[in-house]
């Protein structure tokens, strides 16, 4: 498979430190890919007209200042936009209107309060985003050197692999598959250890066969030592691997159901994006979903 074209990158910034980190990363990627960069800040509506105009003017001046800096320092093609309305709706609308190929957002972490991610801008955007979404946790804009791709051998996971390789072709790429052994809890007794070992070998062989099919065309580009098989629940396996081996970027596919107004963000993706262990690239499958109601963008 060929990686997607990345001609236009949209970065949504709330002008906080996290938003500025996302902007720096988006600018670095745009420079490397030769892509255009769109800076978007969303302000809430509902203020009196004079205050609304005053705030919009001030915010646009600040955002345009960032755009000018990027044009002068990095030679990028940059435009600044102010949106008005519900943040996640405006962001999703702007992806389509700008023809963006990648959305970049900052991670807002609340240690110990992971459930706050549910129903927030981040989750709502991730659910319905029709393009790859890069959630930036790190502050550095240094090139990604180590990428981990989590796979369940789905189309979305393969698209995540291809997208990551397209964005950062020089990075070392590791591919991780977490698997479970059927009836493992039942077979854990000492008397049945031989049965458990046999089932474990079967599960491992199935995983290796699945990996070979999944990598189709990339077998010679992903070292055997970088094909990881872990008997563990997926989220835990991913976090443990990132703890074990320094990782700059985690790429994973998100799963959706057509015919629903919003894609359903998989539980593994949701948990990881709520408390990201590193930057995360979430890639949706190539399935169109109905768009939410539009917000106003200027």
NUDO-429198 format. One record per residue (C-alpha): residue in one letter; x, y, z. Coordinates in steps of 0.2 Angstrom, whole numbers, plus 5000, padded with zeros to 4 digits. Layout:
aXYZ;...
//
This chain:
x500050005000;x500550184996;x500550315010;x499250455009;x499750615002;x500050755015;x499850915006;x498951015019;x499051005038;x497851085050;x498351115067;x497051165080;x497851275094;x497051345109;x498651455111;x499051365128;x500751275130;x500051115123;x499351205108;x501051285105;x501851115106;x500651045093;x501051195082;x502851165082;x502650985078;x501451025064;x502651155057;x504151025057;x503050895048;x502451025035;x504251075032;x504850895030;x503350855018;x503251015009;x501451045015;x500451195018;x499951235036;x498351305042;x498251375060;x496551365068;x495951435084;x494151415089;x493251555100;x491651535108;x490151635101;x488751715111;x489651875116;x488952045112;x489452095094;x490652235100;x491552115112;x491551975099;x492352085086;x493652145099;x494151965104;x494151905087;x495352045081;x496452015096;x496551825093;x496851845074;x498251965077;x499051845089;x498751695077;x499451785062;x500951835072;x501351645074;x500951625055;x502151765051;x503551685062;x503351525053;x503451595036;x504951695040;x505951565050;x505451405041;x504851465024;x503151385026;x501551425017;x500451465032;x498751535034;x497851585050;x495951555053;x494851595067;x493251485070;x491751535080;x490651405088;x490751235097;x492651185096;x492551005090;x491151045077;x492151185070;x493751085069;x492950945060;x492051065048;x493751145044;x494650985040;x493450965025;x493351145020;x495251165020;x495450995012;x496650945026;x497550785025;x498150785043;x497450855059;x498650905073;x498150935091;x498950955108;x498650825122;x497850895138;x498250775151;x497350755168;x498350625178;x497150515188;x495650585179;x495650485163;x493750485161;x493850675158;x494350625140;x492650555137;x491450685129;x492850815128;x493450895112;x494850765110;x493750615110;x492350695099;x493550745086;x494450575087;x492750485085;x492250575069;x493850635061;x494050565043;x495850605042;x497350545052;x497450635069;x499150675078;x498950705096;x500550795102;x501150765120;x502950795118;x503750975118;x505150945106;x504950965087;x506450855084;x506150715071;x505350565076;x506650425077;x505650275085;x503950235080;x502850095087;x501350035077;x500049935086;x499149815075;x497649695076;x497949655058;x496449765053;x496349875038;x496450025049;x498049965058;x498849945040;x498350115036;x499150175052;x500750085047;x500750165030;x500350335036;x501750335050;x502950275037;x502450415025;x502550545039;x504250485046;x505050375033;x506750375042;x506150325059;x506450145066;x504750065065;x504249925077;x502549835075;x501749755090;x500349635091;x499549585107;x498649415108;x497749305121;x497649115123;x495949045123;x495348975139;x496949035147;x496149065164;x495448885164;x497048805159;x498248885171;x498148745183;x499848645185;x499048485178;x498448575162;x500148665159;x500548555144;x498848595137;x499148785140;x500848775132;x500148695117;x498748825115;x500048965118;x501148895103;x499548885092;x499149065097;x500949125093;x500949035076;x499249115071;x499949285077;x501549265066;x500549205051;x499349355053;x500849475054;x501649405038;x499949445029;x499749615038;x501549665032;x501249615014;x502449715004;x503449775019;x504249615024;x506049675020;x505749845028;x505249785045;x506649685054;x506149525062;x506749595078;x505549735077;x503949625075;x503349605092;x502149475099;x501549495117;x500349385126;x499449525135;x497949645134;x498249765121;x498349935130;x499449855144;x500649775131;x500849945121;x501250045137;x502449915143;x503349915126;x503450105127;x504150095144;x505449965139;x505950045123;x505950235121;x504650285108;x504250455100;x502650405091;x501350275093;x500250245078;x498650145079;x497050125069;x495350175075;x493850075071;x492150145065;x490450085061;x489650155045;x487850205047;x488150295063;x488250485065;x489950465073;x491250335072;x491550235088;x493250265095;x493950095100;x494250065119;x496150045117;x496250205107;x495150295119;x496250245134;x497850285126;x497350455120;x496550495137;x498250475145;x499550475130;x501250385134;x501950485119;x501350565104;x499950465096;x499450455077;x497650395076;x497150335059;x495350295054;x494850165041;x494350225024;x492550235028;x491550395026;x490350435041;x489050565042;x489650735047;x489050825063;x488150995062;x489151135056;x489951275066;x490351445060;x492151475053;x492851635048;
//
